[in-house]
Amino acid sequence: MAERSIRVNTLMGGAVLTDFGGGIMHSPEVQQLSAHTIAQGRFAMPDDITAAVPAVLSDSFQWATGAILDLFGGQSL
């Protein structure tokens, strides 16, 4: 794809507060148990992950190709 100037990158979110997995992330117990393993002290909200999309798509980010961007808030550091 590079010869056609097509960049392929992936955003990989850590613990994101969504309905995935039957909504288990909404459980206060799960949030309490997991939040202490995240440097930022909380789960990500969907907007925390999607906020990176314009940056990845911008020409300023053109050198990134085949990258996996780990947006995990410092989980398990």
Contacts in CASP RR format, 6 or more apart in sequence:
PFRMAT RR
TARGET T0000
AUTHOR 0000-0000-0000
METHOD contacts of the structure
MODEL  1
MAERSIRVNTLMGGAVLTDFGGGIMHSPEVQQLSAHTIAQGRFAMPDDIT
AAVPAVLSDSFQWATGAILDLFGGQSL
1 7 0 8 1.000
1 8 0 8 1.000
2 65 0 8 1.000
7 62 0 8 1.000
7 64 0 8 1.000
7 65 0 8 1.000
7 66 0 8 1.000
8 65 0 8 1.000
8 66 0 8 1.000
9 56 0 8 1.000
9 64 0 8 1.000
9 65 0 8 1.000
9 66 0 8 1.000
9 67 0 8 1.000
9 68 0 8 1.000
9 69 0 8 1.000
10 66 0 8 1.000
10 67 0 8 1.000
10 68 0 8 1.000
10 69 0 8 1.000
11 49 0 8 1.000
11 52 0 8 1.000
11 53 0 8 1.000
11 56 0 8 1.000
11 69 0 8 1.000
11 71 0 8 1.000
12 68 0 8 1.000
12 69 0 8 1.000
12 70 0 8 1.000
12 71 0 8 1.000
12 72 0 8 1.000
13 44 0 8 1.000
13 49 0 8 1.000
13 70 0 8 1.000
13 71 0 8 1.000
13 72 0 8 1.000
14 44 0 8 1.000
14 70 0 8 1.000
14 71 0 8 1.000
14 72 0 8 1.000
14 73 0 8 1.000
14 75 0 8 1.000
15 25 0 8 1.000
15 34 0 8 1.000
15 38 0 8 1.000
15 43 0 8 1.000
15 44 0 8 1.000
15 72 0 8 1.000
15 75 0 8 1.000
16 25 0 8 1.000
16 43 0 8 1.000
16 44 0 8 1.000
16 45 0 8 1.000
16 46 0 8 1.000
16 48 0 8 1.000
16 49 0 8 1.000
17 25 0 8 1.000
17 26 0 8 1.000
17 31 0 8 1.000
17 43 0 8 1.000
17 44 0 8 1.000
17 45 0 8 1.000
17 46 0 8 1.000
18 25 0 8 1.000
18 46 0 8 1.000
19 25 0 8 1.000
19 26 0 8 1.000
24 30 0 8 1.000
25 31 0 8 1.000
25 43 0 8 1.000
31 42 0 8 1.000
31 43 0 8 1.000
34 43 0 8 1.000
35 41 0 8 1.000
35 42 0 8 1.000
35 43 0 8 1.000
37 75 0 8 1.000
37 76 0 8 1.000
38 72 0 8 1.000
38 73 0 8 1.000
38 74 0 8 1.000
38 75 0 8 1.000
39 73 0 8 1.000
39 74 0 8 1.000
39 75 0 8 1.000
39 77 0 8 1.000
40 73 0 8 1.000
40 74 0 8 1.000
44 71 0 8 1.000
44 72 0 8 1.000
44 73 0 8 1.000
48 71 0 8 1.000
49 71 0 8 1.000
52 69 0 8 1.000
52 71 0 8 1.000
55 61 0 8 1.000
56 64 0 8 1.000
56 69 0 8 1.000
END
